Amino acid sequence: MVLRRNPRPTFGLALLIMSLVMVGSLVLVGVVTFSGIERSLSASDGDAAAIEAGATAGVILSALFAVALSLVGGAILQGVISLEVARGTVGERLRLRGLWNAAKGRIGALIGWSALVMLAVIVGIAIVAGVSVLLFAIGDTAGIVFGVLTMLGGLLVALFLAAWLGTFFAFVPSALMIERLPLMLAIRRSWSLVKGNFWRTFGILLLILVIVNTVSSVVTAPVSFFGGLGIGLLNPTGNEETAVVAFAVIYIVSIILSVIISAVTIVIQSAAPALLYIDMRMRKEGFDLDLTRFVEARNVGDHSVPDPYLTAQSTPSRATPASPNAAS
C-alpha cells in the first residue's frame, strides 16, 4: 500500500539511501582491504607482523563504519516511512520535504534506539563467545563439549530473546516518530501496546518477515544460478580478461538487484510495525474515533483540532499536519 500510494518518498528514498550505503560500504571496505594487502605484500620480514595487524584493524574499523552507515540510513528510512504510514491513515500524502520536516528532531532518537539494540546484540555475542572460548581453552573433552553446548544454548537464548523483546519493542520507532515520545517513554509505550496482544503481533511480524525473505530469495536465486552459467557461456575458451569482465558485469547486476530488493524490503518491514502500532491504538484506546474527528474537522476547514497522534508527553513538532507539502 505504501509503495503504491506514495512511491517517491518511500521507495525512491529507500533506493537512494540503500544505494549510497551499499556503494559507500563496498568502496570503503574494498579500498582499506586492498591497501592492507598491498602493504603486507611489500613489507619486510621484520615489519610484516605489525603491518598485518594494522591492516586487520583497518578492515575491522572500516566494517564497523559500514555498519554504522547502514544503521543511520536504516533509521532515516524507518522514520520517514513510519510518518508516511501515519499521515496516509488520515488521507494525507506528503512529499519528501514534508515528511523530512515532520521527522526533524526525532531521527537522532531513532538512531540512538537502533544503536542501543545493536550494542545489546554485540554484548550478548561477546559474552557467549567469551565463555565458549574459555571452555575450549581448557583443551580436554569436557571443555570442548561444554563449549559447544554453551554456543548452542546461547543461540537458543538469543533466538528466544530476539522474538520476545523484538515483539514487545516493535513499536518503539513508531512511538518515537509518530507520537514523538522521548526514548524511555517510547519503550514503555511499545510494551504497553503489545501487552495482551503478543502472539497476534508476533505472528503478523513473523509472517511478513518470512514472506519478504522468501520472495527475496526466489528473485535473487536465479541471478546467482544463471550468473555462474553466464561466466562459462561468455568465456568458453577460459580467457582471463574475458572472465574478469564477465564476472564484473554479473557482480554489478547482482548488486543492483540486491539494492532494489533491499529498498522494497526495508519499506515493507518499516511500514508493517507502523500499521500495527496504529491498529493497536485503535483497539486499546478507541483511536479510530480521534482519527475520524480529525479528518472530519479538516474537511470542513477547521484546523483547530490537534494532531490526533500526539499526546501530552509528545515533543513539539516543527511540521503541522496541514503542511503545504501535503496533498490529500
C-alpha positions in Angstrom: 0.0 0.0 0.0 2.8 2.5 0.9 4.8 1.7 -2.2 1.8 2.1 -4.4 0.2 5.1 -2.8 3.3 7.3 -2.4 6.3 5.7 -4.1 8.6 8.7 -4.5 9.4 9.5 -0.8 9.2 5.8 0.2 10.7 3.5 -2.5 12.6 6.4 -4.1 14.3 7.5 -0.9 14.9 3.8 0.1 16.6 3.1 -3.2 18.8 6.2 -2.9 19.9 5.6 0.6 20.4 1.8 0.1 22.5 2.6 -3.0 24.6 5.1 -1.1 25.1 2.8 1.9 26.0 -0.3 -0.2 28.3 1.5 -2.6 29.9 3.5 0.2 30.5 0.4 2.3 31.9 -1.6 -0.7 34.3 1.2 -1.7 35.4 1.8 1.9 36.0 -1.8 2.9 37.5 -2.6 -0.6 40.0 0.3 -0.5 41.1 -0.5 3.0 41.4 -4.2 2.3 43.4 -3.9 -0.9 45.6 -1.2 0.7 46.3 -3.5 3.6 47.1 -6.5 1.3 49.4 -4.3 -0.8 51.3 -3.1 2.2 51.6 -6.6 3.6 53.0 -8.0 0.4 55.6 -5.2 0.1 56.6 -5.3 3.8 59.9 -6.6 5.0 60.0 -9.7 7.3 60.6 -7.5 10.3 57.6 -5.2 9.7 55.2 -7.8 8.3 53.6 -8.7 11.6 52.9 -5.1 12.6 51.6 -4.2 9.2 49.3 -7.2 9.0 48.0 -6.3 12.5 47.4 -2.8 11.3 45.7 -3.9 8.1 43.4 -6.3 10.1 42.5 -3.4 12.5 41.8 -1.2 9.5 39.5 -3.7 7.9 37.6 -4.2 11.2 37.2 -0.4 11.7 36.0 0.1 8.1 33.5 -2.7 8.5 32.2 -1.1 11.7 31.9 2.2 9.9 29.9 0.5 7.2 27.6 -1.0 9.8 27.2 2.5 11.4 26.4 3.9 8.0 23.8 1.2 7.4 22.4 2.0 10.9 22.0 5.7 10.1 20.5 5.0 6.7 18.1 2.4 8.0 17.0 4.7 10.9 16.2 7.6 8.5 14.2 5.3 6.2 12.3 3.8 9.1 11.4 7.2 10.5 10.2 8.6 7.1 8.2 5.5 6.3 6.5 5.4 9.7 5.4 9.0 9.2 4.2 8.3 5.7 2.0 5.5 7.1 0.6 7.8 9.9 -0.2 10.7 7.5 -1.6 8.3 4.9 -4.1 7.0 7.5 -5.7 10.4 7.7 -5.7 10.8 3.9 -2.6 13.0 3.5 0.1 12.3 1.0 3.2 14.2 2.0 6.1 14.9 -0.3 9.6 14.1 0.8 10.2 17.6 2.1 7.1 17.4 4.3 8.0 14.0 5.7 11.5 15.2 6.4 10.2 18.3 8.2 7.9 16.1 10.3 10.9 13.9 11.1 13.2 16.7 12.3 14.2 16.3 15.9 13.4 12.6 16.0 15.9 11.0 13.7 18.6 11.2 16.4 16.4 9.4 18.9 15.7 6.7 16.4 19.4 6.3 15.6 20.1 6.1 19.3 17.5 3.3 19.7 19.0 1.4 16.8 22.5 1.8 18.3 21.2 0.6 21.7 19.7 -2.5 20.1 23.0 -3.2 18.2 25.0 -2.7 21.3 22.9 -5.2 23.2 23.4 -7.7 20.4 27.2 -7.2 20.3 27.4 -7.6 24.1 25.3 -10.8 24.0 27.5 -12.3 21.3 30.7 -11.2 23.1 29.5 -12.9 26.4 28.6 -16.2 24.7 31.8 -16.2 22.5 34.0 -15.3 25.5 32.6 -18.1 27.7 32.8 -20.6 24.8 36.5 -19.7 24.1 37.4 -20.1 27.8 35.8 -23.6 27.8 37.5 -24.5 24.5 40.8 -23.3 26.0 40.6 -26.0 28.7 41.6 -28.4 25.9 40.0 -31.6 27.2 36.9 -33.3 26.0 34.7 -31.9 28.7 35.8 -28.3 27.9 35.0 -28.8 24.2 31.6 -30.4 24.9 30.6 -27.6 27.3 31.9 -25.0 24.9 29.7 -26.4 22.1 26.7 -26.6 24.5 27.3 -23.0 25.6 27.3 -21.9 21.9 24.1 -23.8 21.1 22.4 -22.7 24.4 23.4 -19.1 23.7 22.0 -19.4 20.2 18.7 -20.7 21.5 18.5 -18.0 24.2 19.3 -15.3 21.6 16.5 -16.5 19.3 14.1 -16.5 22.2 15.1 -13.0 23.4 15.0 -11.7 19.8 11.5 -12.9 19.3 10.2 -11.9 22.7 11.9 -8.5 23.2 11.7 -7.8 19.4 8.0 -8.1 19.5 7.4 -6.1 22.7 9.7 -3.3 21.4 8.5 -3.4 17.8 6.5 -0.2 18.2 9.4 1.9 19.7 10.3 3.5 16.3 6.6 4.4 15.7 6.2 5.9 19.2 9.4 7.9 18.6 8.5 9.2 15.2 4.7 9.3 15.1 3.9 10.0 18.7 7.2 11.9 19.2 7.8 10.5 22.6 11.2 10.5 24.4 13.1 7.2 24.2 12.2 5.8 27.6 8.6 6.7 27.3 8.6 5.2 23.7 9.9 1.9 25.1 7.2 1.8 27.8 4.6 2.8 25.3 5.5 -0.1 22.9 5.5 -2.6 25.8 2.0 -1.4 27.0 0.5 -1.6 23.4 1.9 -5.1 22.8 0.9 -6.4 26.2 -2.1 -8.7 25.9 -1.6 -8.9 22.1 1.8 -10.5 21.9 1.0 -13.6 19.8 -1.0 -11.6 17.3 1.8 -9.0 16.9 4.5 -11.7 16.8 2.6 -13.8 14.3 2.0 -10.9 11.9 5.5 -9.6 12.0 6.9 -13.2 11.6 4.6 -13.8 8.6 5.7 -10.6 6.9 9.4 -11.5 7.6 9.0 -15.0 6.1 7.1 -13.7 3.0 9.6 -10.9 2.3 12.7 -13.2 2.8 11.1 -15.9 0.7 10.3 -13.6 -2.2 13.8 -12.0 -2.0 15.4 -15.5 -2.2 13.2 -16.5 -5.1 14.1 -13.4 -7.0 17.9 -13.5 -6.3 18.4 -17.2 -6.7 18.0 -17.3 -10.5 20.6 -14.5 -10.8 23.1 -16.3 -8.7 22.5 -19.6 -10.6 22.5 -18.2 -14.1 25.3 -15.9 -13.2 27.6 -18.8 -12.8 26.5 -20.3 -16.0 26.9 -17.0 -17.8 30.6 -16.7 -17.0 31.1 -20.1 -18.7 29.0 -19.2 -21.7 30.6 -15.8 -22.1 34.1 -17.3 -21.7 34.2 -20.7 -23.3 37.9 -20.5 -24.0 38.9 -19.7 -20.5 40.4 -16.3 -21.4 41.4 -14.5 -18.2 40.5 -11.0 -19.3 37.1 -12.1 -20.6 36.5 -14.0 -17.3 37.2 -10.8 -15.3 34.9 -8.7 -17.4 32.1 -11.3 -17.3 32.5 -11.6 -13.5 32.4 -7.8 -13.1 29.2 -7.5 -15.2 27.4 -10.2 -13.3 28.6 -8.8 -10.0 27.3 -5.3 -10.8 23.9 -6.7 -11.9 23.6 -8.7 -8.7 24.5 -5.6 -6.7 21.8 -3.5 -8.5 19.2 -6.3 -7.9 20.2 -6.5 -4.2 19.8 -2.7 -3.8 16.3 -2.8 -5.4 15.2 -5.8 -3.3 16.7 -4.2 -0.1 14.8 -1.0 -0.8 11.5 -2.8 -1.2 12.2 -5.0 1.8 13.0 -2.1 4.2 9.9 -0.2 3.1 7.6 -3.2 3.8 9.3 -4.1 7.1 9.2 -0.4 8.3 5.6 0.1 7.3 4.3 -3.1 9.0 5.1 -2.1 12.6 3.7 1.4 12.0 0.4 0.0 10.7 0.2 -2.4 13.7 1.0 0.4 16.1 -2.0 2.4 14.8 -4.2 -0.7 14.8 -3.2 -1.4 18.5 -4.1 2.2 19.5 -7.5 1.7 17.8 -8.1 -1.5 19.6 -7.0 -0.3 23.1 -7.8 3.4 23.0 -10.6 4.0 20.5 -8.0 5.8 18.4 -10.2 5.4 15.3 -12.6 8.0 16.8 -9.8 10.5 17.2 -8.7 10.0 13.6 -12.3 10.3 12.3 -12.8 13.5 14.3 -9.6 15.0 12.9 -10.4 14.1 9.3 -13.9 15.5 9.5 -12.7 18.7 11.1 -10.0 19.2 8.5 -12.5 18.5 5.6 -14.7 21.4 6.8 -11.7 23.8 7.1 -11.4 23.5 10.9 -7.6 23.4 11.7 -8.0 23.9 15.4 -8.2 20.2 16.1 -4.8 19.0 17.3 -2.8 16.2 15.6 -4.5 13.0 16.8 -1.2 11.1 17.0 0.3 13.4 19.6 -0.1 13.1 23.4 0.7 15.3 26.4 4.2 13.7 26.5 5.0 14.3 22.8 7.9 16.6 21.9 6.9 19.7 19.8 6.9 19.2 16.0 8.2 21.7 13.5 5.7 20.5 10.9 2.0 20.8 11.1 -0.5 18.2 9.8 -1.8 20.6 7.2 1.5 21.1 5.6 1.8 22.8 2.3 3.7 19.8 1.1 0.7 17.5 1.7 -1.8 16.5 -0.9 -5.0 14.8 0.1 
